[in-house]
Amino acid sequence: MKFKYNLIAMSLLGTMMVSCDPLGDIYQEIDAQGSDVTKSKEEYVLTKADYESIAKAALADAGEDETNKALANKVKTDLALNSFATADKYVPAILKSLYPSWGEGSTVGVTYNFQEEISEEVKQFANVAIYELTDDDYAKVWGEEETMSFLSPKHAPETVLPEVLKASMSDASAGSFVAVDYKYDEKDPEYVQGQDLFSEDFNSLENDAYVDALPGWKDLIVEGTKGWQANVYKEDGCFELSAYKAGGKLDRCLVTPAVAITSADAGFTFDLAMGYYKGDCLSVYVSDSYDGGDAFSEANWTEITSSLNFPEGNSGGYTDEANVGTYSLAAYNGKTVYFAFRYRGEDGVATTTIQIDNVKVTTSRMSETNEKPYNALYQFDGAQWKAYKGSEAILVAPADYDAMGAPGSHDNFSSSDKPENYLPQFLAGKYPYAQQGDSKVVLYKYYDSTNKTTTMIGDEYKYDTAWTLNKNIVTKSKETYIVVSGQWIFSPIVNVSMTKDDYQILVDWVAENHPGYIDAKYKDSEYWFGASVNYSNFNVSLPKRRSNDPDGVLTDKSDEEAEVYLANMVAEGAKKLLELKYPNADAQMNGADVHYVVSTTVYDGGYFVYTFKFKSLGGGQFEQAGEPEISSK
């Protein structure tokens, strides 16, 4: 039975694969040259020292190309080859130093780490710019107000930042990202009143009193006869004027006494109420050249109305008395000034009643502020900047650096404070319910002490049982290198000699997909392909297989047909092993088609070695290339 089986198998499956060998020309050259020292090593795994040697050589080859220099350096830091420092370019030198006496036809299966390019999802965050708001930016934001070096609810980031970026990054392209650094106080700035340089609340006046009842005050007549008068209600006085029943146009200026400004912190303020609004009738002025006379010359006065905040008028009654804000007198420090409240109205046209109260010149200072550093991620859509609302990336905030300890000293990572030592814990705190397979791009600042630069870096972290940095490193297993004409060169053949672990992979697959074919007693053998873990072989013995055929696949087959079927199932088992073991296999390596050579032991009453060759189609798909070689064991 054994002899008959092998003859049938060889005649139907083919005798040898020499004619379609993917490296036939190379082998013929080797045969022609001959070799005194031909050796083979199934696997050599690149060491840390090997990666360092390759990194040094690749750095020399990179020249002044910054991208290639970076890739060369990553070989050393990440212990992985990459698209610039490829195995076919640098592994031969390693093998030459390791095996200097090995001759023609010698082979080594090299296993190494390879860093693949980042995904498109991660790549979009590869060049995130950094922009920090400047003093000029804050000045433009606050305008004529007291300029603060931070934002606040009055000038909220979501309102301010898009405009700042539009002005500062006008050359941005659609899709660009920028991390914006700014300072923010949760409360708007407030002034704390200090010493009063001048103060008048008008409470000492009698109702309807004129301005001459107050020493130093004047009512300058520009036009009209109706003047400013006191309005006192429940001992609370103010000065009031309206053009109602004025008999025509009315233009009068209520002028304060002279005030000596002795502090750069001095500010002018008053309270204002308006009644039965009908036109804007009040203007406010300051002067350091008015001579204290009875004539009003506008040339001697500076209008400050636009710097004050008047309440909105009420045509049906009076507004509440409200403070108009504080006008800084820093420019008048050391001078003597006057202030004028100018009423301009006309009977029947503009008649709003104006009430002036609590006029003060007081020193003031900004209350203690509590601004803190913040950042935010913005993206340009081609027309405007918008806050990033996606879930793929997270930006490490200044408060996060502080919570980490050492990185908080400068709000960045560095070679002494490595991000991978902190970010797994950071993500665990941010996402306590993360599920296996979740991923995040973490954007953080990194300080390069060599170049004295700080850049924004985006690293992908993935969650399994913990968050780990995804360096996109895969293992390239047993890539074959061969000596040809005295030189080590890459051979696109991966040799796989099946082990107990490999047979177990097939048994596990059958248990899940064809459980009826699992050996009921030993559980470590299956009869779909015929794999046995204990014996490390495929069993194609007809009596054994016919007695373990729950689907009756062999029932209607002759012995010769059954033997061919079982031999084909061995080939299917070898192919399935490759699909399960190399789900990400490339179709080509370094421009050459990749082939996998699978060697396995087959038992049919005697032991034989079957050697299959498969062409990789990419993505874990394989195609048998020719027929197997079969030899006695």
C-alpha positions as CSV (number, residue, x, y, z in Angstrom):
1,M,0.0,0.0,0.0
2,K,2.8,2.4,0.9
3,F,4.7,1.9,-2.5
4,K,1.4,2.2,-4.5
5,Y,0.4,5.4,-2.6
6,N,3.7,7.1,-3.3
7,L,3.7,6.2,-7.0
8,I,0.2,7.6,-7.3
9,A,1.0,10.7,-5.3
10,M,4.1,11.4,-7.4
11,S,2.4,10.8,-10.7
12,L,-0.7,12.9,-10.0
13,L,0.9,15.6,-7.9
14,G,4.2,15.7,-9.8
15,T,7.7,14.4,-8.9
16,M,9.8,17.6,-8.3
17,M,9.5,21.3,-8.5
18,V,12.8,22.2,-10.1
19,S,11.3,23.4,-13.4
20,C,9.1,26.1,-11.7
21,D,11.6,27.0,-8.9
22,P,11.3,30.8,-8.3
23,L,15.1,30.9,-7.7
24,G,16.0,28.5,-10.4
25,D,18.6,30.8,-12.0
26,I,20.3,31.4,-8.7
27,Y,20.5,27.7,-7.8
28,Q,21.9,26.9,-11.3
29,E,24.6,29.5,-10.8
30,I,25.5,28.0,-7.5
31,D,25.6,24.5,-8.9
32,A,27.8,25.7,-11.7
33,Q,30.3,27.3,-9.3
34,G,30.3,24.6,-6.7
35,S,31.1,25.2,-3.0
36,D,33.3,23.6,-0.5
37,V,31.6,25.1,2.5
38,T,27.8,25.2,2.1
39,K,25.9,25.6,5.4
40,S,22.4,26.5,6.4
41,K,20.9,28.1,9.5
42,E,17.1,27.9,9.9
43,E,16.8,31.1,11.8
44,Y,18.9,34.0,13.0
45,V,17.2,36.8,15.0
46,L,18.7,40.3,14.7
47,T,20.1,41.5,18.0
48,K,20.2,45.0,19.6
49,A,23.8,45.3,18.5
50,D,22.8,44.4,14.9
51,Y,20.1,47.2,14.8
52,E,22.7,49.6,16.2
53,S,25.2,48.7,13.5
54,I,22.5,49.0,10.8
55,A,21.4,52.4,12.2
56,K,25.0,53.7,12.0
57,A,25.4,52.5,8.4
58,A,21.9,53.9,7.4
59,L,22.7,57.3,9.0
60,A,25.8,57.5,6.8
61,D,23.8,56.7,3.7
62,A,21.1,59.3,4.6
63,G,23.4,62.2,4.0
64,E,21.6,65.5,4.6
65,D,18.1,64.2,4.0
66,E,16.3,64.9,7.3
67,T,13.6,62.4,6.7
68,N,16.0,59.6,6.0
69,K,18.2,60.6,8.9
70,A,15.2,60.4,11.2
71,L,14.3,56.9,9.8
72,A,18.0,55.8,10.3
73,N,17.9,56.9,13.9
74,K,14.6,55.1,14.6
75,V,16.3,51.8,13.8
76,K,18.4,52.2,16.9
77,T,15.7,53.7,19.2
78,D,12.9,51.3,18.1
79,L,15.0,48.2,17.3
80,A,13.3,47.8,13.9
81,L,14.1,48.2,10.3
82,N,12.0,50.5,8.1
83,S,11.3,51.8,4.6
84,F,14.7,53.5,4.4
85,A,16.8,51.0,6.3
86,T,15.5,47.8,4.7
87,A,16.7,44.3,5.3
88,D,17.9,43.6,1.8
89,K,20.3,46.6,2.0
90,Y,21.8,46.1,5.4
91,V,21.3,42.5,6.6
92,P,23.9,41.1,4.1
93,A,26.7,43.0,5.9
94,I,25.5,41.5,9.2
95,L,25.6,38.0,7.8
96,K,29.0,38.5,6.2
97,S,30.5,39.4,9.6
98,L,28.7,36.5,11.3
99,Y,29.5,33.8,8.8
100,P,32.6,34.9,6.8
101,S,33.6,31.3,5.8
102,W,30.2,30.1,4.5
103,G,30.3,29.4,0.8
104,E,28.1,29.3,-2.2
105,G,24.5,28.2,-1.6
106,S,24.6,28.8,2.1
107,T,21.4,30.1,3.5
108,V,20.1,31.8,6.7
109,G,16.5,32.5,7.7
110,V,16.6,36.0,9.2
111,T,13.9,37.1,11.6
112,Y,13.7,40.8,12.4
113,N,11.4,43.6,13.4
114,F,10.1,46.0,10.7
115,Q,8.4,49.3,11.3
116,E,5.6,49.8,8.9
117,E,4.3,53.3,7.8
118,I,1.7,54.8,10.0
119,S,-2.0,54.6,9.0
120,E,-3.7,57.4,7.1
121,E,-5.8,58.1,10.2
122,V,-2.7,58.6,12.3
123,K,-0.8,60.4,9.5
124,Q,-3.2,63.3,9.4
125,F,-1.8,64.3,12.8
126,A,1.8,64.0,11.8
127,N,2.4,67.7,11.2
128,V,0.4,69.5,13.8
129,A,1.7,73.1,14.2
130,I,2.0,75.0,17.5
131,Y,0.8,78.5,17.9
132,E,1.0,80.5,21.1
133,L,-1.0,83.7,21.5
134,T,1.3,86.8,21.6
135,D,1.0,90.1,23.4
136,D,-0.2,91.7,20.1
137,D,-2.9,89.0,19.8
138,Y,-4.2,89.8,23.3
139,A,-4.0,93.5,22.6
140,K,-6.2,93.1,19.5
141,V,-8.6,91.0,21.5
142,W,-9.1,93.5,24.3
143,G,-9.1,96.5,21.9
144,E,-9.5,99.9,23.8
145,E,-10.1,98.1,27.0
146,E,-7.3,97.5,29.5
147,T,-5.2,94.9,27.7
148,M,-4.9,91.6,29.6
149,S,-2.4,88.8,28.7
150,F,-5.2,86.2,28.9
151,L,-8.7,85.4,27.7
152,S,-11.8,85.3,29.9
153,P,-15.5,84.7,29.6
154,K,-15.8,88.2,28.1
155,H,-13.4,87.2,25.4
156,A,-14.1,83.4,25.2
157,P,-11.6,81.1,23.5
158,E,-14.2,79.6,21.2
159,T,-14.9,83.1,19.9
160,V,-11.5,84.6,19.9
161,L,-9.2,81.7,18.7
162,P,-10.7,81.2,15.2
163,E,-10.2,84.9,14.4
164,V,-6.6,85.0,15.8
165,L,-5.7,81.9,13.7
166,K,-7.3,83.3,10.6
167,A,-5.1,86.4,10.9
168,S,-1.9,84.7,12.0
169,M,-2.0,81.6,9.8
170,S,-3.4,82.9,6.5
171,D,-1.4,80.4,4.4
172,A,-2.9,77.3,6.1
173,S,-4.2,74.6,3.7
174,A,-7.5,72.7,4.2
175,G,-7.2,69.9,6.7
176,S,-4.3,71.5,8.6
177,F,-4.2,71.2,12.4
178,V,-2.7,73.6,15.0
179,A,-2.4,73.3,18.7
180,V,-3.1,76.7,20.2
181,D,-1.5,77.7,23.5
182,Y,-3.3,80.5,25.5
183,K,-4.0,81.7,29.0
184,Y,-7.5,81.8,30.4
185,D,-9.1,83.1,33.6
186,E,-12.5,81.7,34.5
187,K,-13.5,85.2,35.8
188,D,-13.4,88.5,33.9
189,P,-10.9,91.0,35.3
190,E,-12.2,93.4,37.9
191,Y,-10.8,96.7,39.2
192,V,-10.6,97.2,43.0
193,Q,-11.1,100.8,44.1
194,G,-8.4,102.5,46.0
195,Q,-8.0,106.2,47.1
196,D,-10.5,108.8,45.9
197,L,-8.8,111.8,44.3
198,F,-12.2,113.3,43.7
199,S,-15.7,112.3,44.7
200,E,-19.2,113.9,44.5
201,D,-22.5,112.1,45.2
202,F,-24.7,115.3,45.2
203,N,-26.4,114.2,48.4
204,S,-25.8,117.5,50.1
205,L,-27.9,119.5,47.6
206,E,-31.4,120.6,47.9
207,N,-33.9,119.5,45.3
208,D,-33.8,121.6,42.1
209,A,-30.6,123.4,43.2
210,Y,-28.4,124.7,40.4
211,V,-24.8,124.0,39.9
212,D,-23.6,127.1,41.7
213,A,-24.6,125.4,44.9
214,L,-21.6,123.2,44.5
215,P,-18.2,124.9,44.9
216,G,-16.0,124.6,41.8
217,W,-18.7,123.1,39.5
218,K,-19.8,125.0,36.4
219,D,-22.7,124.9,34.0
220,L,-21.3,126.2,30.7
221,I,-23.9,127.6,28.3
222,V,-23.4,126.8,24.6
223,E,-27.0,127.1,23.6
224,G,-30.4,127.3,25.5
225,T,-31.6,128.6,28.8
226,K,-32.4,125.4,30.7
227,G,-29.6,124.3,33.0
228,W,-28.5,121.3,35.0
229,Q,-30.3,121.0,38.4
230,A,-30.2,118.7,41.4
231,N,-32.8,116.0,41.7
232,V,-32.9,114.7,45.3
233,Y,-35.1,111.8,46.3
234,K,-34.9,110.3,49.8
235,E,-31.6,112.1,50.4
236,D,-30.1,110.6,47.3
237,G,-29.1,113.3,44.9
238,C,-28.0,113.6,41.3
239,F,-27.7,116.3,38.6
240,E,-30.3,116.1,35.9
241,L,-31.1,117.7,32.6
242,S,-33.6,117.2,29.8
243,A,-34.6,119.2,26.7
244,Y,-38.2,118.5,27.3
245,K,-40.0,121.9,27.4
246,A,-36.7,123.6,26.7
247,G,-38.3,125.7,24.0
248,G,-35.7,124.8,21.3
249,K,-32.1,123.5,21.1
250,L,-30.2,122.9,24.3
251,D,-26.5,122.5,24.7
252,R,-25.1,122.7,28.2
253,C,-21.9,121.4,29.8
254,L,-21.7,120.3,33.5
255,V,-18.0,120.7,34.4
256,T,-16.3,119.3,37.5
257,P,-13.8,121.2,39.6
258,A,-10.1,120.7,38.8
259,V,-8.7,117.4,39.8
260,A,-5.0,116.7,40.3
261,I,-4.0,113.3,39.0
262,T,-1.3,111.9,41.2
263,S,-1.3,108.2,40.2
264,A,-1.0,106.3,37.0
265,D,-3.7,104.0,38.4
266,A,-6.3,106.8,38.5
267,G,-9.5,106.4,36.7
268,F,-12.6,108.4,36.0
269,T,-16.1,106.9,36.6
270,F,-19.7,107.9,37.4
271,D,-23.2,106.4,37.6
272,L,-25.8,107.1,34.9
273,A,-29.6,106.8,34.6
274,M,-31.7,107.8,31.6
275,G,-35.4,108.6,31.5
276,Y,-37.9,108.5,28.6
277,Y,-35.3,107.9,26.1
278,K,-35.5,109.9,22.9
279,G,-32.1,110.3,21.3
280,D,-28.5,110.2,22.4
281,C,-28.0,113.4,24.3
282,L,-25.0,112.9,26.5
283,S,-21.3,113.2,25.6
284,V,-18.4,113.1,28.1
285,Y,-15.1,114.9,27.9
286,V,-11.8,115.3,29.7
287,S,-9.3,118.3,29.4
288,D,-6.0,119.3,30.8
289,S,-6.0,122.6,28.9
290,Y,-9.4,124.1,30.0
291,D,-8.7,127.3,31.8
292,G,-11.6,127.1,34.3
293,G,-13.5,129.9,32.5
294,D,-17.2,130.2,31.5
295,A,-16.8,129.3,27.8
296,F,-16.8,125.8,26.3
297,S,-14.3,125.4,23.4
298,E,-14.4,121.9,22.0
299,A,-10.8,122.3,20.9
300,N,-9.7,122.2,24.5
301,W,-11.5,118.9,25.3
302,T,-11.1,115.2,24.4
303,E,-14.3,113.2,24.1
304,I,-14.2,109.9,25.9
305,T,-17.8,108.8,25.4
306,S,-16.9,105.7,23.3
307,S,-14.8,104.4,26.2
308,L,-17.8,104.3,28.5
309,N,-20.7,101.9,28.7
310,F,-24.1,103.7,28.9
311,P,-27.2,101.8,29.8
312,E,-29.7,101.1,27.0
313,G,-32.4,103.8,27.0
314,N,-36.0,103.2,28.0
315,S,-38.6,105.2,26.1
316,G,-41.3,104.4,28.6
317,G,-39.6,105.3,31.8
318,Y,-36.2,105.4,33.6
319,T,-33.4,103.0,33.5
320,D,-31.8,101.7,36.7
321,E,-28.8,103.7,37.7
322,A,-25.7,101.9,36.4
323,N,-22.0,102.5,36.5
324,V,-20.5,103.4,33.1
325,G,-17.1,101.8,33.8
326,T,-13.7,103.3,34.4
327,Y,-11.7,105.5,32.0
328,S,-8.0,105.2,32.6
329,L,-6.2,108.5,33.4
330,A,-2.7,107.1,33.1
331,A,-1.9,109.5,30.3
332,Y,-2.8,112.4,32.6
333,N,-0.6,111.3,35.6
334,G,1.0,114.4,37.1
335,K,-1.5,116.8,35.5
336,T,-4.7,118.7,36.5
337,V,-7.8,117.8,34.6
338,Y,-11.5,118.7,34.3
339,F,-14.4,116.6,33.2
340,A,-17.5,117.8,31.3
341,F,-20.9,116.2,30.9
342,R,-22.3,117.8,27.7
343,Y,-26.0,117.6,27.1
344,R,-27.2,118.3,23.5
345,G,-30.9,118.0,22.7
346,E,-33.9,119.8,21.2
347,D,-37.4,120.2,22.5
348,G,-39.7,117.8,20.7
349,V,-36.7,116.1,18.9
350,A,-34.1,114.8,21.4
351,T,-35.3,115.1,24.9
352,T,-33.9,112.1,26.9
353,T,-33.5,112.9,30.6
354,I,-29.9,112.4,31.9
355,Q,-29.1,111.9,35.5
356,I,-25.5,112.0,36.7
357,D,-24.5,110.6,40.1
358,N,-21.4,109.4,42.1
359,V,-18.8,111.1,40.0
360,K,-15.3,109.9,41.0
361,V,-11.7,110.0,40.2
362,T,-10.2,107.2,42.1
363,T,-7.0,105.1,42.0
364,S,-7.8,101.5,41.2
365,R,-6.0,98.4,40.5
366,M,-6.8,95.1,38.9
367,S,-8.0,92.5,41.3
368,E,-5.9,89.5,41.6
369,T,-6.2,87.3,38.5
370,N,-6.1,83.5,38.2
371,E,-5.2,82.9,34.6
372,K,-3.8,79.4,33.8
373,P,-2.3,77.9,30.6
374,Y,-4.6,76.0,28.3
375,N,-4.4,74.6,24.8
376,A,-6.9,73.5,22.2
377,L,-6.7,71.7,18.9
378,Y,-8.1,73.5,15.8
379,Q,-8.5,72.3,12.2
380,F,-8.8,74.5,9.1
381,D,-11.6,73.5,6.7
382,G,-10.4,75.7,3.9
383,A,-12.5,78.7,5.0
384,Q,-12.3,78.9,8.7
385,W,-10.7,77.4,11.8
386,K,-12.8,75.2,13.9
387,A,-12.2,73.4,17.2
388,Y,-11.5,69.7,16.7
389,K,-14.4,67.6,17.8
390,G,-13.2,64.2,16.6
391,S,-12.5,61.2,18.9
392,E,-9.4,59.9,17.2
393,A,-6.9,62.2,18.9
394,I,-6.4,63.7,22.4
395,L,-4.2,66.7,23.1
396,V,-2.2,66.6,26.3
397,A,-3.1,69.8,28.2
398,P,-0.8,71.8,30.5
399,A,-2.8,70.6,33.5
400,D,-2.1,67.0,32.4
401,Y,1.7,67.6,32.2
402,D,1.5,69.1,35.7
403,A,-0.3,66.0,37.0
404,M,2.4,63.8,35.6
405,G,5.1,65.6,37.7
406,A,8.4,66.2,36.0
407,P,6.9,66.9,32.5
408,G,5.0,69.8,34.1
409,S,8.1,71.9,34.6
410,H,8.1,72.8,31.0
411,D,4.8,71.3,29.8
412,N,6.5,68.9,27.4
413,F,8.3,65.6,27.2
414,S,12.0,65.1,26.4
415,S,14.7,62.5,26.3
416,S,14.9,62.6,30.1
417,D,11.1,62.5,30.5
418,K,10.0,60.0,27.9
419,P,6.4,60.1,26.8
420,E,6.0,56.3,26.9
421,N,6.7,56.4,30.6
422,Y,3.7,58.6,31.3
423,L,1.1,58.3,28.5
424,P,-0.2,54.8,29.3
425,Q,-1.2,55.9,32.8
426,F,-2.6,59.2,31.3
427,L,-4.8,57.3,28.9
428,A,-5.9,54.8,31.6
429,G,-7.1,57.7,33.7
430,K,-8.9,59.4,30.7
431,Y,-10.5,56.2,29.4
432,P,-11.2,53.9,32.4
433,Y,-13.6,51.8,30.3
434,A,-11.5,51.3,27.2
435,Q,-12.1,48.1,25.3
436,Q,-9.7,45.8,23.6
437,G,-8.7,47.2,20.2
438,D,-9.5,50.8,21.1
439,S,-6.9,53.3,19.9
440,K,-6.0,56.9,20.4
441,V,-3.6,59.3,18.8
442,V,-2.0,61.3,21.6
443,L,-0.6,64.7,20.7
444,Y,2.1,66.0,22.9
445,K,5.0,68.5,22.9
446,Y,8.5,67.1,22.7
447,Y,11.7,69.1,23.4
448,D,14.7,68.1,21.3
449,S,17.7,69.2,23.4
450,T,20.1,68.7,20.5
451,N,18.3,71.0,18.1
452,K,16.8,73.2,20.9
453,T,13.3,72.9,19.3
454,T,9.9,71.9,20.6
455,T,7.6,70.1,18.2
456,M,4.1,68.5,18.4
457,I,4.2,64.7,18.0
458,G,1.3,62.4,17.5
459,D,1.8,58.8,18.7
460,E,-0.8,56.0,18.4
461,Y,-1.6,54.0,21.5
462,K,-3.7,50.9,21.5
463,Y,-5.5,49.1,24.3
464,D,-5.3,45.4,25.0
465,T,-5.1,44.8,28.7
466,A,-3.3,48.1,29.0
467,W,-2.5,51.1,26.8
468,T,0.7,50.5,24.8
469,L,2.6,52.6,22.2
470,N,1.9,51.3,18.7
471,K,5.1,51.6,16.9
472,N,3.7,49.7,13.9
473,I,6.3,47.0,14.3
474,V,5.7,43.6,12.8
475,T,8.0,40.6,12.8
476,K,9.4,39.4,9.5
477,S,10.1,35.7,10.1
478,K,12.9,33.7,8.6
479,E,13.4,35.7,5.4
480,T,16.0,33.7,3.4
481,Y,19.4,35.1,2.6
482,I,21.7,33.1,0.3
483,V,25.3,33.3,-0.8
484,V,25.7,33.9,-4.5
485,S,29.1,34.7,-6.1
486,G,30.5,35.2,-2.7
487,Q,27.9,37.7,-1.6
488,W,24.9,37.4,0.7
489,I,21.7,38.5,-1.0
490,F,18.1,38.4,-0.1
491,S,16.1,35.4,-1.3
492,P,12.3,35.9,-1.3
493,I,11.7,32.5,0.2
494,V,10.4,31.8,3.7
495,N,11.2,28.4,5.0
496,V,8.7,26.8,7.3
497,S,9.5,23.4,8.9
498,M,6.4,22.3,10.7
499,T,6.7,21.9,14.5
500,K,4.3,20.6,17.2
501,D,3.0,24.2,17.5
502,D,2.2,24.3,13.8
503,Y,0.3,21.0,14.0
504,Q,-1.6,22.3,17.0
505,I,-2.6,25.4,15.0
506,L,-4.3,23.1,12.5
507,V,-5.9,20.9,15.2
508,D,-7.4,24.0,16.9
509,W,-8.8,25.2,13.5
510,V,-10.4,21.9,12.8
511,A,-11.9,21.7,16.3
512,E,-13.6,25.0,15.6
513,N,-14.6,24.4,12.0
514,H,-15.0,20.6,11.7
515,P,-15.3,19.3,15.3
516,G,-16.4,15.8,14.2
517,Y,-12.9,15.2,12.8
518,I,-11.1,15.6,16.1
519,D,-9.8,12.4,17.6
520,A,-12.3,11.5,20.3
521,K,-9.7,9.9,22.6
522,Y,-6.5,11.9,22.3
523,K,-7.9,15.3,21.2
524,D,-4.5,16.2,19.7
525,S,-5.1,14.8,16.3
526,E,-7.6,15.6,13.6
527,Y,-8.7,13.7,10.5
528,W,-9.7,16.6,8.2
529,F,-6.2,17.3,7.1
530,G,-4.7,14.5,9.1
531,A,-2.5,16.6,11.5
532,S,-1.2,15.0,14.7
533,V,0.5,17.1,17.4
534,N,1.8,14.1,19.3
535,Y,3.5,12.5,16.3
536,S,4.3,15.8,14.5
537,N,3.1,14.6,11.2
538,F,0.1,14.1,8.8
539,N,-1.4,10.7,9.0
540,V,-2.7,9.6,5.6
541,S,-3.0,5.9,6.4
542,L,-6.1,4.7,4.6
543,P,-7.5,2.3,7.3
544,K,-7.1,5.1,9.9
545,R,-8.7,7.7,7.8
546,R,-11.6,5.6,6.5
547,S,-12.4,4.8,10.1
548,N,-12.5,8.5,11.0
549,D,-14.6,9.9,8.2
550,P,-17.8,11.3,9.8
551,D,-19.0,13.0,6.6
552,G,-18.3,10.0,4.5
553,V,-16.0,11.9,2.1
554,L,-14.0,8.7,1.4
555,T,-16.9,6.3,1.2
556,D,-17.4,6.2,-2.5
557,K,-13.7,6.6,-3.4
558,S,-11.5,3.8,-4.5
559,D,-8.2,3.4,-2.6
560,E,-6.3,5.2,-5.4
561,E,-8.8,8.1,-5.4
562,A,-8.8,8.2,-1.6
563,E,-5.0,8.3,-1.5
564,V,-4.9,11.3,-4.0
565,Y,-7.6,13.1,-1.9
566,L,-5.6,12.6,1.3
567,A,-2.4,13.8,-0.3
568,N,-4.3,16.9,-1.5
569,M,-5.6,17.5,2.0
570,V,-2.0,17.5,3.3
571,A,-1.4,20.3,0.7
572,E,-4.5,22.1,1.9
573,G,-3.3,21.7,5.5
574,A,0.0,23.3,4.7
575,K,-1.8,26.2,2.9
576,K,-4.2,26.7,5.8
577,L,-1.2,26.8,8.2
578,L,0.3,29.7,6.2
579,E,-3.0,31.5,6.2
580,L,-3.3,31.2,10.0
581,K,0.3,31.8,10.8
582,Y,1.0,34.7,8.3
583,P,-2.3,36.6,8.0
584,N,-0.4,39.8,6.9
585,A,2.1,38.2,4.5
586,D,3.3,40.5,1.8
587,A,3.1,39.5,-1.9
588,Q,6.5,41.0,-2.5
589,M,9.6,41.7,-0.4
590,N,12.0,44.3,-1.7
591,G,10.5,44.0,-5.2
592,A,10.6,40.2,-5.4
593,D,7.7,37.8,-5.3
594,V,7.6,36.0,-2.0
595,H,7.4,32.2,-1.8
596,Y,6.9,30.0,1.3
597,V,8.5,26.6,1.5
598,V,6.6,24.3,3.9
599,S,8.2,21.0,5.0
600,T,6.2,18.4,6.8
601,T,6.3,14.7,7.7
602,V,3.6,12.4,6.3
603,Y,2.9,8.9,7.6
604,D,1.2,6.2,5.6
605,G,2.8,3.1,7.2
606,G,6.2,4.7,6.6
607,Y,7.5,8.2,7.0
608,F,8.0,10.7,4.1
609,V,8.9,14.4,3.9
610,Y,6.6,16.5,1.8
611,T,8.0,19.9,0.7
612,F,5.4,22.3,-0.6
613,K,6.1,25.7,-2.3
614,F,3.5,28.4,-2.1
615,K,3.4,31.9,-3.7
616,S,2.2,34.7,-1.4
617,L,-0.7,36.7,-3.0
618,G,-0.6,39.2,-0.1
619,G,-3.0,39.7,2.8
620,G,-2.6,36.1,4.1
621,Q,-3.6,34.4,0.8
622,F,-1.4,31.8,-0.8
623,E,-1.3,29.8,-4.0
624,Q,0.4,26.5,-4.4
625,A,3.3,26.8,-6.8
626,G,3.8,23.5,-8.6
627,E,3.8,20.1,-7.0
628,P,5.5,19.0,-3.8
629,E,8.9,17.3,-3.5
630,I,8.5,13.9,-1.7
631,S,11.4,12.1,-0.2
632,S,11.9,9.3,2.3
633,K,12.6,10.2,5.8
